[in-house]
Amino acid sequence: MYNDNNIKKLVSLIEKYGKRTKENLVWRGSKLNISESEVINSIELLLDLKVINEAEEMIGDGWNSRQTAKYYQLA
């Protein structure tokens, strides 16, 4: 079961800064009394509905580290 208000809160978090990681959304969701499982299910729903997109960016310096992170942003 999805809570419309919680989904709106997650979308507004993504909208505020343009992009967020899953870990950041889970952490911020916990501050708003949204459980981790509900945040993850809501992200999957928003991806299926094409409300948000998943993008991958390099967070390493490209020389010593080539780490990447997945971000969620509005479609």
N, CA, C and O of each residue as an XYZ file, in Angstrom:
300
protein
N       0.841     -1.180      0.000
C       0.000      0.000      0.000
C       0.886      1.243      0.000
O       1.853      1.330      0.757
N       0.552      2.179     -0.839
C       1.323      3.409     -0.949
C       0.586      4.557     -0.273
O      -0.642      4.630     -0.302
N       1.345      5.434      0.325
C       0.780      6.623      0.951
C       1.071      7.802      0.026
O       2.233      8.142     -0.198
N       0.025      8.426     -0.511
C       0.187      9.521     -1.466
C       1.018     10.663     -0.895
O       1.846     11.243     -1.597
N       0.801     10.984      0.361
C       1.549     12.089      0.980
C       3.036     11.780      1.050
O       3.862     12.668      0.837
N       3.388     10.533      1.347
C       4.798     10.159      1.418
C       5.446     10.202      0.036
O       6.598     10.615     -0.094
N       4.722      9.784     -0.983
C       5.257      9.845     -2.341
C       5.471     11.303     -2.742
O       6.480     11.628     -3.368
N       4.543     12.174     -2.392
C       4.694     13.605     -2.687
C       5.911     14.177     -1.968
O       6.623     15.011     -2.526
N       6.155     13.739     -0.740
C       7.318     14.210      0.011
C       8.611     13.779     -0.671
O       9.558     14.560     -0.762
N       8.651     12.531     -1.152
C       9.852     12.048     -1.830
C      10.089     12.807     -3.130
O      11.223     13.172     -3.439
N       9.024     13.045     -3.893
C       9.167     13.796     -5.142
C       9.659     15.211     -4.847
O      10.496     15.739     -5.580
N       9.150     15.825     -3.788
C       9.592     17.182     -3.454
C      11.049     17.197     -3.014
O      11.751     18.177     -3.266
N      11.525     16.132     -2.360
C      12.942     16.046     -1.996
C      13.824     15.986     -3.235
O      14.872     16.630     -3.292
N      13.395     15.207     -4.228
C      14.157     15.104     -5.472
C      14.107     16.436     -6.213
O      15.112     16.893     -6.757
N      12.940     17.046     -6.227
C      12.752     18.303     -6.947
C      13.586     19.433     -6.330
O      14.074     20.305     -7.049
N      13.749     19.420     -5.018
C      14.429     20.506     -4.308
C      15.875     20.671     -4.770
O      16.328     21.795     -4.985
N      16.595     19.579     -4.922
C      18.009     19.660     -5.283
C      18.305     19.133     -6.687
O      19.459     19.143     -7.115
N      17.298     18.679     -7.396
C      17.497     18.209     -8.758
C      17.843     16.740     -8.859
O      17.496     16.090     -9.845
N      18.525     16.201     -7.853
C      18.859     14.779     -7.867
C      19.184     14.314     -6.457
O      19.644     15.090     -5.619
N      18.939     13.043     -6.214
C      19.203     12.426     -4.906
C      19.612     10.974     -5.121
O      19.192     10.336     -6.086
N      20.436     10.460     -4.212
C      20.767      9.043     -4.236
C      19.713      8.286     -3.429
O      18.958      8.872     -2.654
N      19.684      6.972     -3.633
C      18.733      6.144     -2.883
C      19.022      6.223     -1.386
O      18.103      6.316     -0.572
N      20.296      6.186     -1.032
C      20.671      6.253      0.377
C      20.205      7.561      1.009
O      19.728      7.577      2.143
N      20.348      8.658      0.263
C      19.923      9.950      0.772
C      18.408      9.996      0.945
O      17.909     10.537      1.932
N      17.678      9.428     -0.012
C      16.219      9.407      0.103
C      15.753      8.559      1.280
O      14.802      8.922      1.971
N      16.421      7.430      1.508
C      16.069      6.579      2.653
C      16.350      7.320      3.953
O      15.530      7.289      4.871
N      17.506      7.989      4.045
C      17.866      8.722      5.257
C      16.900      9.875      5.498
O      16.404     10.047      6.612
N      16.633     10.660      4.467
C      15.708     11.790      4.620
C      14.283     11.301      4.879
O      13.532     11.930      5.624
N      13.916     10.175      4.259
C      12.598      9.598      4.504
C      12.430      9.175      5.952
O      11.354      9.337      6.528
N      13.491      8.633      6.544
C      13.413      8.229      7.961
C      13.192      9.438      8.859
O      12.532      9.331      9.893
N      13.742     10.598      8.470
C      13.528     11.831      9.227
C      12.080     12.306      9.113
O      11.595     13.038      9.975
N      11.388     11.887      8.042
C       9.989     12.251      7.821
C       9.036     11.126      8.220
O       7.864     11.134      7.844
N       9.551     10.151      8.988
C       8.781      8.991      9.457
C       8.253      8.131      8.313
O       7.128      7.635      8.366
N       9.078      7.960      7.275
C       8.756      7.056      6.166
C       9.723      5.888      6.272
O      10.936      6.087      6.337
N       9.194      4.676      6.291
C      10.047      3.502      6.459
C      10.913      3.272      5.221
O      10.584      3.714      4.120
N      12.021      2.572      5.430
C      12.954      2.294      4.334
C      12.277      1.511      3.218
O      12.479      1.808      2.041
N      11.475      0.511      3.578
C      10.812     -0.298      2.558
C       9.819      0.532      1.749
O       9.679      0.330      0.542
N       9.130      1.464      2.406
C       8.185      2.314      1.688
C       8.911      3.268      0.735
O       8.415      3.544     -0.358
N      10.075      3.770      1.140
C      10.863      4.641      0.265
C      11.296      3.868     -0.977
O      11.177      4.368     -2.095
N      11.794      2.657     -0.783
C      12.269      1.851     -1.908
C      11.114      1.476     -2.828
O      11.247      1.552     -4.049
N       9.985      1.074     -2.256
C       8.813      0.745     -3.083
C       8.303      1.969     -3.833
O       7.875      1.855     -4.981
N       8.343      3.122     -3.205
C       7.894      4.353     -3.856
C       8.825      4.736     -4.994
O       8.366      5.200     -6.038
N      10.139      4.548     -4.807
C      11.104      4.830     -5.876
C      10.815      3.930     -7.075
O      10.810      4.394     -8.215
N      10.574      2.643     -6.819
C      10.278      1.709     -7.910
C       8.988      2.095     -8.633
O       8.911      2.008     -9.859
N       7.980      2.520     -7.877
C       6.725      2.960     -8.480
C       6.941      4.199     -9.342
O       6.442      4.268    -10.465
N       7.675      5.168     -8.829
C       7.931      6.398     -9.580
C       8.753      6.123    -10.837
O       8.564      6.780    -11.861
N       9.669      5.150    -10.760
C      10.424      4.762    -11.957
C       9.508      4.111    -12.984
O       9.606      4.408    -14.175
N       8.613      3.223    -12.537
C       7.677      2.552    -13.438
C       6.729      3.541    -14.104
O       6.379      3.378    -15.273
N       6.313      4.566    -13.363
C       5.400      5.573    -13.899
C       6.128      6.639    -14.704
O       5.505      7.544    -15.260
N       7.463      6.527    -14.762
C       8.328      7.465    -15.490
C       8.221      8.895    -14.961
O       8.323      9.858    -15.721
N       8.018      9.019    -13.658
C       8.013     10.328    -13.001
C       9.453     10.752    -12.725
O       9.796     11.931    -12.813
N      10.300      9.755    -12.384
C      11.714     10.018    -12.145
C      12.546      9.128    -13.058
O      12.078      8.102    -13.551
N      13.791      9.547    -13.273
C      14.759      8.774    -14.043
C      15.924      8.409    -13.140
O      16.186      9.069    -12.134
N      16.616      7.342    -13.521
C      17.814      6.940    -12.798
C      19.006      7.295    -13.673
O      19.053      6.910    -14.841
N      19.969      8.023    -13.122
C      21.170      8.409    -13.846
C      22.385      7.976    -13.035
O      22.356      7.952    -11.804
N      23.441      7.641    -13.744
C      24.669      7.223    -13.076
C      25.760      8.233    -13.400
O      25.976      8.577    -14.562
N      26.447      8.707    -12.363
C      27.507      9.695    -12.534
C      28.767      9.219    -11.834
O      28.710      8.521    -10.821
N      29.903      9.607    -12.389
C      31.178      9.279    -11.767
C      31.388     10.195    -10.576
O      31.264     11.414    -10.692
N      31.708      9.607     -9.429
C      31.973     10.407     -8.239
C      33.446     10.374     -7.874
O      33.898     11.139     -7.023
N      34.201      9.480     -8.523
C      35.636      9.426     -8.290
C      36.327     10.516     -9.088
O      35.690     11.240     -9.852
N      37.631     10.626     -8.905
C      38.368     11.669     -9.610
C      38.772     11.244    -11.022
O      39.308     12.051    -11.780
N      38.520      9.986    -11.378
C      38.840      9.517    -12.714
C      40.273      9.036    -12.848
O      40.617      8.355    -13.814
N      41.095      9.379    -11.898
C      42.487      8.973    -11.957
C      42.746      7.871    -10.939
O      43.178      6.778    -11.305
N      42.490      8.145     -9.685
C      42.702      7.153     -8.629
C      41.455      6.321     -8.373
O      41.544      5.190     -7.895
N      40.323      6.864     -8.684
C      39.065      6.202     -8.372
C      38.083      6.411     -9.521
O      37.942      7.519    -10.040
N      37.419      5.353     -9.901
C      36.419      5.439    -10.963
C      35.052      5.003    -10.448
O      34.289      4.343    -11.153
N      34.758      5.380     -9.212
C      33.484      5.010     -8.601
C      32.343      5.801     -9.245
O      32.503      6.944     -9.674
N      31.202      5.147     -9.289
C      30.005      5.815     -9.804
C      28.889      5.727     -8.764
O      28.920      4.870     -7.881
N      27.917      6.609     -8.874
C      26.758      6.614     -7.978
C      25.503      6.772     -8.823
O      25.506      7.454     -9.848
N      24.433      6.131     -8.374
C      23.153      6.269     -9.065
C      22.353      7.373     -8.398
O      22.216      7.417     -7.176
N      21.830      8.263     -9.229
C      21.003      9.368     -8.771
C      19.618      9.252     -9.369
O      19.437      8.705    -10.457
N      18.650      9.772     -8.649
C      17.284      9.839     -9.143
C      16.941     11.314     -9.366
O      17.189     12.160     -8.506
N      16.376     11.600    -10.518
C      15.992     12.964    -10.870
C      14.637     12.938    -11.554
O      14.218     11.910    -12.085
N      13.958     14.069    -11.538
C      12.655     14.147    -12.190
C      12.796     13.948    -13.684
O      13.772     14.395    -14.287
N      11.831     13.284    -14.279
C      11.868     13.013    -15.719
C      11.572     14.275    -16.501
O      11.557     14.250    -17.732
